[in-house]
Amino acid sequence: MRHFMSSVRPILAALNRTALYLAGLGIVAMTLIIGWQVFGRYVLNDTPSWSEPLSLHLMSWFILLGAAVGVRESVHLGLDLVHHMVSPAVQKLMDQISLGLITLFGIAMAYYAVLLAAGTWSARIPVLGWPGGVDFIPMIVGGVLISLFAAERFVDVSLGQEVTDVVVLTEIA
């Protein structure tokens, strides 16, 4: 399993880095779109109708991609008080339970988002003209990435290697 993880880790690192950069681009794009909306409303007296639904769609992307990156880099919110007060064996068990639940959550999120996308695909987003199911694609991608990254950390904890922090620091450098 260690060999498998060492061969898969570069792929997951590339996915993580791509998700991080796409989330950053999404924030910049949304900021520019909202800036154009404000300029159009107050300077041109002509608010672009497409700006709000497009910026909300971009927000879905950068929130869910950022959440996936947070799972891999272990920077999501947590209550560590109890975790640090128990023995290392209990800490490991708590981590495994937590990461297992996060993995299942990501799988469920992706699965139900696929159902929602399929069920709303024939509807149209009026201003953009896109199929309604497009709104659920960020949830699908985010759920898959969350489950992949949580599963990676679950295996690391199970094998007794907390390499995620070290890997993230070297990937950033």
ZIDA-V120360 format. One record per residue. RES is the residue in three letters. SS is DSSP state (h for helix, s for strand, l for the rest). PSI is psi in degrees with one decimal (NA if undefined). BURIAL is # if it has 9 or more other ideal C-beta (glycine too) atoms within 8 Angstrom, else .. Layout:
[[RES SS PSI BURIAL] [RES SS PSI BURIAL]]
This chain:
[[MET l -35.1 .] [ARG h -40.2 .] [HIS h -42.0 .] [PHE h -45.4 .] [MET h -38.4 #] [SER h -26.3 .] [SER h -27.6 .] [VAL h -27.5 #] [ARG h -41.3 #] [PRO h -33.8 .] [ILE h -44.8 .] [LEU h -34.8 #] [ALA h -40.9 #] [ALA h -41.2 .] [LEU h -42.3 #] [ASN h -48.2 #] [ARG h -42.7 #] [THR h -45.3 .] [ALA h -41.0 #] [LEU h -46.6 #] [TYR h -39.7 .] [LEU h -38.6 #] [ALA h -42.6 #] [GLY h -43.1 #] [LEU h -36.9 .] [GLY h -40.5 #] [ILE h -43.8 #] [VAL h -45.6 .] [ALA h -42.7 #] [MET h -39.1 #] [THR h -42.5 .] [LEU h -40.8 .] [ILE h -44.6 #] [ILE h -36.7 #] [GLY h -42.1 .] [TRP h -38.0 #] [GLN h -45.0 #] [VAL h -43.6 .] [PHE h -44.9 #] [GLY h -39.5 #] [ARG h -45.9 #] [TYR h -22.4 .] [VAL l -49.2 .] [LEU l -11.5 .] [ASN l 35.1 .] [ASP l 91.6 .] [THR l 126.1 .] [PRO l 126.2 .] [SER l -21.4 .] [TRP h -14.9 .] [SER h -42.3 #] [GLU h -49.7 .] [PRO h -33.8 #] [LEU h -40.6 #] [SER h -34.7 #] [LEU h -37.7 .] [HIS h -44.3 #] [LEU h -36.7 #] [MET h -40.6 #] [SER h -43.1 #] [TRP h -51.6 #] [PHE h -25.8 #] [ILE h -47.4 #] [LEU h -36.5 #] [LEU h -40.7 #] [GLY h -36.0 #] [ALA h -40.3 #] [ALA h -43.4 #] [VAL h -40.4 #] [GLY h -35.4 #] [VAL h -44.8 #] [ARG h -39.8 #] [GLU l 2.3 #] [SER l 43.9 #] [VAL l 13.2 .] [HIS l 166.1 .] [LEU l 145.4 .] [GLY l 157.9 .] [LEU l 99.7 .] [ASP l -2.8 .] [LEU h -52.6 .] [VAL h -39.2 .] [HIS h -41.8 #] [HIS h -10.5 .] [MET h -8.9 .] [VAL l 171.7 .] [SER l 159.8 .] [PRO h -34.7 .] [ALA h -40.8 .] [VAL h -36.9 .] [GLN h -44.5 #] [LYS h -43.6 #] [LEU h -43.3 .] [MET h -42.4 #] [ASP h -42.5 #] [GLN h -42.7 #] [ILE h -46.8 .] [SER h -48.7 #] [LEU h -33.6 #] [GLY h -42.7 #] [LEU h -39.1 .] [ILE h -40.3 #] [THR h -47.6 #] [LEU h -38.2 #] [PHE h -44.8 #] [GLY h -41.6 #] [ILE h -46.4 #] [ALA h -40.9 #] [MET h -45.2 #] [ALA h -43.5 #] [TYR h -50.7 #] [TYR h -28.5 .] [ALA h -35.3 #] [VAL h -43.0 #] [LEU h -42.0 .] [LEU h -41.8 #] [ALA h -44.1 #] [ALA h -38.9 .] [GLY h -22.7 .] [THR h 6.8 #] [TRP l -33.4 #] [SER l -18.2 .] [ALA l 158.8 .] [ARG s 141.4 .] [ILE l 113.0 #] [PRO l -50.6 .] [VAL l -36.1 .] [LEU l -25.1 #] [GLY l 11.6 .] [TRP l 156.4 .] [PRO s 145.3 #] [GLY h -28.8 #] [GLY h -17.7 #] [VAL h -29.8 #] [ASP h -21.0 #] [PHE h -4.4 #] [ILE h -40.3 #] [PRO h -34.6 #] [MET h -36.6 #] [ILE h -52.1 #] [VAL h -44.8 #] [GLY h -42.6 #] [GLY h -42.1 #] [VAL h -45.9 #] [LEU h -41.0 #] [ILE h -45.0 #] [SER h -38.6 #] [LEU h -47.7 #] [PHE h -36.7 #] [ALA h -37.5 #] [ALA h -38.8 #] [GLU h -47.2 #] [ARG h -35.8 #] [PHE h -45.8 #] [VAL h -42.0 #] [ASP h -46.2 #] [VAL h -41.8 #] [SER h -35.0 .] [LEU h -5.8 #] [GLY l 19.2 .] [GLN l 120.3 .] [GLU l 72.2 .] [VAL l -11.1 .] [THR h -45.7 #] [ASP h -43.7 #] [VAL h -43.4 .] [VAL h -43.4 #] [VAL h -42.2 #] [LEU h -39.6 .] [THR h -29.7 .] [GLU h -34.2 #] [ILE h -37.5 .] [ALA l NA .]]
